[in-house]
Amino acid sequence: MIKRELYLKKIKKFQDKPLIKVITGMRRAGKSTLLNLLAEDLKEQGIKDEQIIRINFEAMEFDTIRDYRQLYAYIKERLLTGSMYLLLDEIQQVDSWERAINSLFMEGGVDIYITGSNANMLSSDLSTLLAGRYVEIQVFPLSFREYLLFLPQEVRENKSEAFENYMKYGGLPLIPSLPQENDTMEMFLAGIYNTVLMKDVIQRNAVRDPALLENIVRFLADNVGNPVSSSKVAGYLTSQGRKAAAATVDNYLQMLTKAYIFYRAQRYDIKGKMHLKTQEKYYIVDNGLRNALLDFKQGDYGHVLENIVYLELLRRGYHVAIGKVGTLEVDFVASKAERKVYYQVSASVLDDGTRERELKPLRVIPDAYEKILLTMDRTHIRDFEGIRNVNIMDWLLGEE
């Protein structure tokens, strides 16, 4: 197994600390593999097999554990004297699981790691029960840096071709090992999409109108990087002969974000320093899923790049919003701790008019935080009057 060092490092910072480690993300993004990697790492540290309790609740072996009492009893029977490590995968399959986990945590002697594929597992009720006792670590599909590591050695040398495939087929962990052709990828990605939509959205939420939900998914996929509202989606569906109330659309949008299929980026007024409740944008968890949904149609290159940058910023731990400065828009306002960076993303700015259009919003921002223009261009120009000019591939492979 190839180690996903970014996530292992994050998890190990909290090892043996009195916190429940909650690992979240879309199904098939690599959470189970990450727990396997963690188990191997623990053994390398000298932890014995019998000190590690590893349960995947999607495996038939554990099909009889379906409520918190059964879970608690199973674990208590296997606890030994001394430090124990609980690695519990897809725990949302167990009814009221948080009651067992909270009790085990309070009793001490166990270091707990759990994964889940739906944000409902971190609902307000759970957050109240485990208040101050857990830390969430989000797992995403492969970054471009990770994607290269997953490729065969002879293939990864051609980074430009690899990036084209990464944009087209996405970064789900199995993708680099499959034949890089539309038919194969479409079959694989369709299977992933149907599983995620069925298990983590339709079944979990008892969706009454799956066809309407799928229409909304396709609309969002086709409008990545464009402003979206419930009323706009409802209006589009109505124009297509599929009437839907804005409240219903809003409910389905929440389901999709809770299943980590889409991420909602709010608009932020840079001058007023406040988040706005209109003109939000939605980004999809994986470009491969998006392209498969849209039959790998060509075009929209800029928004595909924008989606890649948005997810990379999330991976790097930033809070990301869409910037508004007067009537102009900044693609991303990325902030964490004491750092803030403004990003503008464009396929190319070699054309004078395009360059001025992309730089203008950054130039009028009334503060001195870092400003970066990300493009696919290869040029000797590194700076536009204080605005850094960076190639997207270099940025994805670089370290902050």
Secondary structure, DSSP 8 states (H G I E B T S, - for coil): ----HHHHHHHHTTTTSSSEEEEE--TTSSHHHHHHHHHHHHHHTT--GGGEEEEETTSGGGTT--BHHHHHHHHHHH--SS-EEEEEESGGGSBTHHHHHHHHHHH-SEEEEEEES-GGGG-HHHHHHTTTSEEEEE--S--HHHHHHHS-HHHHT-HHHHHHHHHHH---TTGGGS-SSHHHHHHHHHHHHHHHHIIIIIIHHT-S-HHHHHHHHHHHHHTTTSEE-HHHHHHHHHHTT----HHHHHHHHHHHHHTTSEEEEEEEETTTTEEEEEEEEEEES-HHHHHHHTTT----HHHHHHHHHHHHHHHTT-EEEEEEETTEEEEEEEEETTEEEEEEE-S---SHHHHHHHHHHHHT-SS-SEEEEEES---S--EETTEEEEEHHHHHHS--
